[in-house]
Amino acid sequence: MINEESAYSILQLSDAATAEEIVAQYEILKDQYKRIKDETVDLKTHLEYQLKQIELDDVYIYFRRKQRI
């Protein structure tokens, strides 16, 4: 379950981050994770980064519901 503290931790941001910083960091991490996932041939790493992408999407949804972004 995502809570505020874990959401900021996943995005590697402080709780003082602005909406713009949250969205920018989400997009940066999403692109990084996608690139790593797509470039890897190791199935375990591929699945790990797919899960990280899902986790990022959960964080995005959390912040949308809390009207932070």
C-alpha positions in Angstrom: 0.0 0.0 0.0 1.3 3.4 -1.0 1.3 6.1 1.7 2.8 9.6 1.5 6.1 8.7 3.0 6.7 5.7 0.7 5.5 7.7 -2.4 8.1 10.4 -1.8 10.7 7.7 -1.1 10.0 5.9 -4.3 10.4 9.1 -6.2 13.5 9.9 -4.3 12.1 13.4 -3.3 11.5 15.3 -0.1 8.0 16.0 1.1 8.5 19.6 0.2 8.6 18.8 -3.5 6.3 20.8 -5.8 3.8 19.2 -8.2 6.1 20.0 -11.1 9.0 18.3 -9.4 6.9 15.2 -8.6 5.7 14.9 -12.2 9.2 15.6 -13.6 10.8 13.0 -11.3 8.1 10.5 -12.2 8.8 10.9 -15.9 12.6 10.7 -15.4 12.4 7.5 -13.4 9.7 6.0 -15.7 12.0 6.6 -18.8 15.1 5.2 -16.9 13.2 2.0 -15.8 11.7 1.5 -19.3 15.1 1.8 -20.9 16.7 -0.6 -18.5 13.8 -3.1 -18.8 14.0 -2.9 -22.6 17.8 -3.3 -22.8 18.2 -6.2 -20.5 18.2 -9.8 -21.6 18.0 -11.2 -18.0 14.4 -12.1 -17.3 14.7 -11.4 -13.5 16.0 -7.9 -14.2 13.3 -7.3 -16.8 10.6 -8.3 -14.4 12.1 -6.3 -11.6 12.0 -3.1 -13.6 8.6 -3.9 -14.9 7.5 -4.0 -11.2 9.3 -0.7 -10.6 7.3 0.9 -13.4 4.1 -0.4 -11.9 5.1 1.0 -8.5 5.8 4.4 -10.1 2.3 4.3 -11.7 0.8 3.6 -8.3 2.7 6.6 -6.9 1.4 8.8 -9.7 -2.2 7.6 -9.0 -1.7 8.2 -5.3 -0.7 11.8 -5.8 -3.5 12.4 -8.3 -6.0 11.1 -5.8 -4.5 13.4 -3.1 -4.7 16.3 -5.6 -1.0 17.0 -5.2 -0.5 16.9 -9.0 
